[in-house]
């Protein structure tokens, strides 16, 4: 029988436990805007597209971006949680 190199000489395995059920991860992003309704030096938080539309206006570029953002990726099971806006 041929001799082999023990795996422990090639790799180091650290046992760990994966959490049960659900995922604590949340997709959050920040968009930079030139809209002056966002106070300079602050970051505004929005939980959904409707709140973005109410703040910036339904036909604003920010509301259009939020519509796409909150849909998430095609076929995704986890959708974005929060969208932040800051003035640039």
PyMOL commands that set and color helices and strands:
alter all, ss='L'
color gray80, all
select helices_A, chain A and resi 7-9+49-56+61-71
alter helices_A, ss='H'
color red, helices_A
select strands_A, chain A and resi 28-33+43-46+82-87
alter strands_A, ss='S'
color yellow, strands_A
deselect
rebuild
show_as cartoon
